[in-house]
Amino acid sequence: MEKDFKEKVIRAAQITWDIIGDDCLVDEDGKPDLSVTMSKDEVIEMVSDAGRMYYQGGLSRDEMKQFYSLNEKEKEKIMNEAFTFNTYGW
């Protein structure tokens, strides 16, 4: 895997979380809630699902295809570099 590609995916994942994180860390009424946290695994799932790194993170369609074609271990390694904390919150 090329270093440039890996760095693009990491950056796209972080940008995506910056955009969608506020919408994820809310209470049942959709209001920001400082007590709400998400695990690293939940964040990774939200970020890497539904083409969000394409729509919000800036990856091209070809880069998304390349990311989705990686085996699970390779994807996990990249995403663990992008998200280093065990939990995410406000």
C-alpha positions as CSV (number, residue, x, y, z in Angstrom):
1,M,0.0,0.0,0.0
2,E,1.3,3.4,-0.9
3,K,2.2,5.8,1.9
4,D,0.4,8.7,0.1
5,F,-2.8,6.7,-0.2
6,K,-2.7,5.7,3.5
7,E,-2.2,9.3,4.6
8,K,-5.1,10.4,2.4
9,V,-7.4,7.9,4.0
10,I,-6.3,8.8,7.5
11,R,-6.9,12.5,6.8
12,A,-10.2,11.8,5.1
13,A,-11.3,9.7,8.1
14,Q,-10.4,12.5,10.5
15,I,-12.1,15.2,8.4
16,T,-15.2,13.0,8.2
17,W,-15.3,12.6,12.0
18,D,-14.9,16.3,12.4
19,I,-17.9,16.8,10.2
20,I,-20.2,14.1,11.6
21,G,-19.1,13.8,15.2
22,D,-21.3,16.6,16.4
23,D,-24.3,14.8,15.0
24,C,-23.3,11.6,16.7
25,L,-22.7,12.9,20.2
26,V,-26.3,13.9,21.1
27,D,-29.0,12.8,23.4
28,E,-32.3,11.2,22.5
29,D,-33.7,14.5,21.4
30,G,-30.8,15.2,19.1
31,K,-29.3,17.9,21.4
32,P,-25.5,17.9,22.1
33,D,-24.9,16.0,25.3
34,L,-21.5,16.2,27.1
35,S,-22.1,12.8,28.7
36,V,-22.4,11.0,25.4
37,T,-19.3,9.1,24.2
38,M,-18.5,6.6,21.4
39,S,-16.0,3.9,21.4
40,K,-13.2,3.9,18.8
41,D,-14.9,1.0,17.0
42,E,-18.2,2.9,16.8
43,V,-16.4,6.0,15.4
44,I,-14.5,3.9,12.8
45,E,-17.8,2.2,11.7
46,M,-19.6,5.5,11.4
47,V,-16.7,7.1,9.5
48,S,-16.0,4.3,7.1
49,D,-19.6,3.4,6.3
50,A,-21.9,4.6,3.5
51,G,-19.2,6.4,1.5
52,R,-18.8,9.1,4.1
53,M,-15.1,9.5,3.4
54,Y,-16.1,10.3,-0.2
55,Y,-19.0,12.6,0.6
56,Q,-17.5,14.4,3.6
57,G,-13.8,13.4,3.7
58,G,-12.7,14.3,0.2
59,L,-11.6,10.9,-1.1
60,S,-12.2,10.3,-4.8
61,R,-14.4,7.4,-6.0
62,D,-11.2,5.5,-7.0
63,E,-9.7,6.0,-3.6
64,M,-12.9,4.8,-1.9
65,K,-12.9,1.7,-4.2
66,Q,-9.3,1.1,-3.3
67,F,-10.0,1.5,0.4
68,Y,-13.0,-0.9,0.3
69,S,-10.9,-3.4,-1.7
70,L,-8.4,-3.7,1.2
71,N,-8.7,-6.7,3.5
72,E,-10.1,-6.1,6.9
73,K,-6.7,-6.2,8.6
74,E,-5.3,-3.4,6.3
75,K,-8.4,-1.3,6.8
76,E,-8.2,-1.8,10.6
77,K,-4.6,-0.8,10.7
78,I,-5.3,2.5,8.8
79,M,-8.3,3.4,10.8
80,N,-6.5,2.7,14.1
81,E,-3.8,5.2,13.0
82,A,-6.5,7.7,12.3
83,F,-8.3,7.2,15.6
84,T,-5.9,6.7,18.5
85,F,-8.2,7.2,21.5
86,N,-10.4,4.5,23.0
87,T,-13.4,6.7,23.4
88,Y,-14.6,9.9,21.7
89,G,-16.8,12.6,23.1
90,W,-16.9,16.3,23.7
